[in-house]
Amino acid sequence: MYSGTTLRNASGKIIGAHQKLDRVARRALETLAPDSGFPAIRDILHFEGKNGPDGIKSKSPARDEPWHYYDPMDPKDRQLIQLIERHSKNLTAALKRKDMEKAAFEAAWLAHALVDGLTPAHHFPLEEKLEELRGQGLETRTSIKDKLIVRSEGDTARTMFAKNWEFWGAKGVMTTHGLYEWGVATTIAPLRI
């Protein structure tokens, strides 16, 4: 889901689906358990956008990147579920220790993983498609340039253009993904959920 750009901390304040859902969930928690001792919403939102899972992808490509894609048709696809379980366990431990900074981090990242995992745009087998287009694993995308430009060793200019069009062009993999997320974000922005 769209969480704003990763250029600055306050991005996604108005059109940020994760931020909107974080605020709704925090408001609901306040109603259900006013004295829960849960982190404040501003502390949770600090770990979205630039400081969130999407920001890691630009800060350190191919190193410790959270992968929020899930193939509901593949019973062996447990990566996202394990990530959610880990954040849930870490959030519980941080709350017990009264470590509000760690709790805010885990709450934001847990919410991000949950929302992305439930989004149809994240059910596309992106990893397999990227490996098919690139002819190599995702771990080789070690720079912003390698993430944005699809190319394989020995590609001609025409082949490289065709692969990038399939990825970024009209109805391309990332174009479709991005437009879906932007559409949801702009649709829910004015709503008071």
Salt bridges, closest charged atoms under 4 A:
GLU30 OE1 - ARG26 NH1 3.06
GLU48 OE2 - HIS18 ND1 3.98
GLU48 OE1 - HIS112 ND1 2.93
ASP54 OD1 - LYS57 NZ 3.88
ASP54 OD1 - HIS112 NE2 3.47
GLU65 OE2 - LYS147 NZ 2.75
GLU85 OE2 - ARG78 NH2 3.78
ASP99 OD2 - ARG97 NH2 3.58
GLU106 OE1 - HIS87 ND1 2.58
GLU106 OE2 - LYS102 NZ 2.81
ASP116 OD1 - HIS18 NE2 3.11
ASP116 OD2 - HIS68 ND1 3.25
ASP116 OD2 - HIS112 NE2 3.26
ASP116 OD1 - HIS122 NE2 3.55
GLU132 OE2 - LYS129 NZ 3.27
ASP155 OD2 - LYS163 NZ 3.17
GLU166 OE2 - LYS129 NZ 2.38
GLU181 OE2 - HIS122 NE2 2.75
GLU181 OE2 - HIS177 NE2 2.90
